[in-house]
Amino acid sequence: MPMPVTMKMGDLMSEEEFFQFCQMNDTLEFERDSQGNIILMSPTGLLTGTFNSKVSIELGIWNKENELGQVFDSSTGFTLPNGAVRSPDVSFLTSEKWNALSESEKETFGHVCPDFVIEIRSKSDGLSYLQDKMKEFIANGTQLGWLIDRIANKIHIYRADQSVSVYDSLDVMLSGEDILPGFTLNPAALIKISKR
């Protein structure tokens, strides 16, 4: 699988300039790595998009009932401690971290690492790129991450202790563990709904 298109930028663009660049090109989605290079993200196909939406809805329903933080979609940018700006497909931030952000940070790519992230692999995504992205989230403070590989029918679970568990099926009941108490998700069941 090809890697995303990366524009070598180095330190040519400040955080504020990168944010403005993204706003001026709001029909495109960008990330930025820790060296300041801009990564152009490709749009997903319809099946990945509807699956992503269903996952977000499930997490949103859980959060509405528990009110433990904020749920974010795939167009949300987070500035990680290493300086990268990343946009996971689905993410969650605890109320404590959300409330610690200033109003101006909430309007930009705030300096905060999500507590929980989900990446959903589409046909245009290289697996190694997504695996590196998940490791970067964990290294910067994410407590739990799920990489749902629809293409190879595998699930990779990343935890704060650097451990990675791999399931050779999407028909697994995933647990939000201590980060999202009571939240469960069966990706295979959602994919069946998406294909109807």
Summary of the structure (lengths in Angstrom):
residues: 196
radius of gyration: 16.2
end to end distance: 27.7
largest distance: 47.1
contacts: 577
relative contact order: 0.14
helix: 32%
strand: 26%
